[in-house]
């Protein structure tokens, strides 16, 4: 096996092995979420960390329905006619956060190009509802690009979210082939606008590797994200949601050593926190990134 990659795409390499989560804790979490009637991206996106996160009582809530108006080649979320907005959803999420006893919440959504505000208002209402019901809870949002509309990004920036995330997903060369309806430079513009409109929140983005990119292209993307004002970046292995033609195949499995290289390079570029590894996803151990940034901020203030 090469030190640089594993190209046997018929099975996962040994470094993907995880401890088996506590089945009782998983069942309790699954039951609580089922009772709320809410959806999580953990299930919808076939996240490999679902068991590990649920065991810790952490989940990422998926608002604005289950059907996405776009169909990206890396994503497992259903493409179809989006549902009507449920205006009770913000309170339902807030109630679930309270019932689950969460202290850190991630809220994301499908892309809703069909809505005049892209769903920005629902994001803001949900953030506020969570904070009003559960004092002291930190809220992270992972938003779509809102077609680059700055007035909609301002709605998010004014929502009191502690972390504002938008994923670049991949390197410039592969972006148009992998991201339906999205644009590399538009995504950088979303991050720049979020940074400019909210100096208090931490700005976050994420990349997938194993799609055919080179190391040099990843380093360029990291620099682009830092220049756009990002504080936090996640880098994880792309895993094809299915063998269907609409989903891009895995080009290679990136080794833990290469992920370590990206982490070192990212920190040298100037990110406050870099989470890089085969199983890393945007919201995996999200609180760790937030707390690390807060600590760094406090050290500078001291």
N, C-alpha and C positions, 0 to 999 in steps of 0.2 A: 504493500500500500504506500502510495506517495505521501510525503510530508505535506504536500500542498493541497491535495484534494482526494476525494474518493469518487470514482465515476461509476461504481456499481450501483445503479439506481433501482435495482430490484429489491433491495433491503436496506434498512437504516443501519448506519455504522454503529459500532459499539458505544460511541460517546453520546448516543441518544438515550441510553438506558436511564431510567428514573426509578426512585423508590416507589413502591406501591402505596398510594395514599390510604389513610384510615377509612375503610368502607362505611363505618358508622357515621363519621363526620361528613362524608360525601352524601350519604343518604339524607342526613339531616338538612344539608345545604340544598340538595335537590328538592326536598319537600317544601322548604321555606320559599324557594323561588317559584315552585309550582303554585303554591297557595297565593302568591302575589299576582300571578297571571302575567308577569313581566317577562321579557325576553333578554337573554344575555348574549353578547358576542362570543362568549366562551363556547356556547353550543353552536351558534349560527356559523361561526368561522372555523369550526373543527379545531379549536386551539389545542395544541399538544400539552399545554400546561393546565388544562382545566382541572384535572384532579388535584394537582399541587396547590393551585390557588384556592379551590373550593375547600380543601382541607384546612386552609388558614382562614376561611370565612371571607374571602375576597372574591369579588366578581365585577365584571364590566357590563353596565346596563346598556342595552340597545334600544334607543327610542325611535319614534317616527316610523314604526312598522317594520316588517321583515323583508319587503321587496324593494330592491334598489333600482333606481332609474338608469343606472349604468351597469356594464357587464365587463369588469376587468378580468384579465386572463389569469390572475393569481388568486382570485377571491372565491370563497365558497358560498357567500351570501347570495340568496335567490334574486335573480333579475326578473322583474315583472311589473304589472300595474300596481303602483303604490297605493296603500290604503288611506282612508280618511284620517286626519289628525284626531287623536284622542286628547282633548283638552284637560281630561282628568289625569293624564299620564304623569305630569310633574308631581302631583300630590301622591300618586301611587308609588313612584320611585322614592320619594321622601319617606313615605310610610315603610317601604321595604328596607331602606337604609337604617331606619330606627329599629325595626324588628330584628334585623340581622346584627345589630350592634356594630356596624362598620364605623371606622374612624377615617377611612380614606376611600373615596368613591371615584370611579372612572365612568364617564358617560360618553357614549359615542352613538352614531346613527348610520343608517344607510344614506346614500346620497339621494336628495330629493330635488332634482332639477325641475320637477313639475310644480313646486310651490313658489309663489312670488318671493318669499324670503328664504327659500332653500331650507327652511326648518330652523333658522337662527333664533327666532322668537321662542320656539319650544325648548331649545337648549338653554336659553337664558332663564325661562320660567322654571325649568327643572333645577338648575343650579341654585336659584333663589329659594325654591321650595325645600330643597335638601338642607340648606344652611339655616333656614328659619326654624325647621323642626328639630334639627340635631346640631346644637351649638358645638363649635369646635371641630366639626368634620371638615377635612380638606377635600376639595372637589377638583378633579382633572377632567377636561373635556378633550375629546379627540374628534375634530370637526372635518367635514368635507371642504372643498375649496370655494363653495358658494359662487362659482364661476368668476372668482376674483373680485367680487363687488365689495368695495371697502366699507360701504354703509352697513353691510351685513356682518362683516368682520368686526365692526365697531360694536354691534349688538353683543357679540361674544365678549369682546374686550371689556365692556361695561357690566358684565354679568356677575362679577366678583369671583370668577373661577381662579383657583390658585395656580393651575398649570393649563396652558393652552397648547394643544398639540395638533399638528397636521402632518401627515406622513408624505415624505417625498417618494418613498417606496423603492425606487431603483435609480440607476445612473442615467444620465442624460440620453445616451445612445439607445437604451432599451425602453425609455419612458413611453413613447408613443405606441409601441407595440403591446405593451403590458397594461396600460392605464386607459381604459375607455373613457373618452370625453374629457380627460385631464391633460395637463400640460406641465412640464418640468419647471419652466420659468414662472408660470402662474402660481404653482405651489410655493416657490421661493417668495413670490410677491405676497402671498397670504401670510407667510411667517414674518416677513418684514413689516407688514401692516400691523399684525398682532403685537409685535415688539414696539412699534412706534405708538400705538394706541393704548398700550397698557405696560407701563414701566415696572409695575409691581409683580405681575405674574411671571412665572418661569415659562419659557417657550421651548417646545419639544417637537422632535420629529423622529422618523424611523426609516430604516433601509432594510431591504431583503438582499441577501446574497445567495449565489448558487443558480442564478438565472443566465449566466454567460458573460457576466461583467469581468473586467480585469481589476487587479489590485489598484492600479493607477487611477482607474475610473472611480473606484470607491473613494480614494483619497481626494479626488477632485470634488466629488459630491459632499464629502465631509467639510471641505473648505467652503463650498457654496452655502451649506447650512449654517456654518459659523458666521459667515459674512451676512447672512440673513437675520442674525440675532438669536440663534438657538442657544439655549443653555444645556439642554439634555438631548442626547441622541441614543436610539436603540438600534442594534444591528443583529439580525437573526437569520437563520437558514430558511430559505424558501422551501416549502413542501407543497407539492401539487395536491389540491383538494380532491381530485379524481383523475382517472385516466382518460377522461373525455377530451376530445380535440379542442374544446373551448378553453381548457385549462393548459397553461404552459407547462411543459415537462421540466423536471429538475435537470439542470445541466451538470451539476456536480455537488457533492457534499463537502462543504468547507470545513477544514479541521479546526479543533480548538486552538491550535497554535496560530492560525491565521486570524481567528477572532481576537486573540490576545494582542496580535500586531495592530489590528484596527483600534482596539481600546487604547493602547499606548499612543498611537498616532492621533486619535481624537482628543486625548487629554493634552497632548502637546500643541494641538491646534488652538486649544483654549476652552473646550467645553467644560462645564462644571461637573457633569456626570456623563459617563459613557457606559452603557450596558450592552455588552457584545458577547454572543454565545450561540451555539446551535439552536437552543430552545427559546431564545429571547424573542418576545413579542412586545408590541407597543405598550401594553398595559401590565406586563408581567413585572411583579415587584415594583410597581409604579411608586409606591410610597417611599421606597428606598431612595429613588432618584430625587424626589422632592425633599426629603430630609437631608440628603447630602448637600443639595443646593442651599438649603436654609443654613446648614452648618458653615458652608463656605462663605455665605453672605455675612453671618455673624462674626466669623473670624476677621473678615475685612473691616467690619464696623468697629471691632475691638482694636 
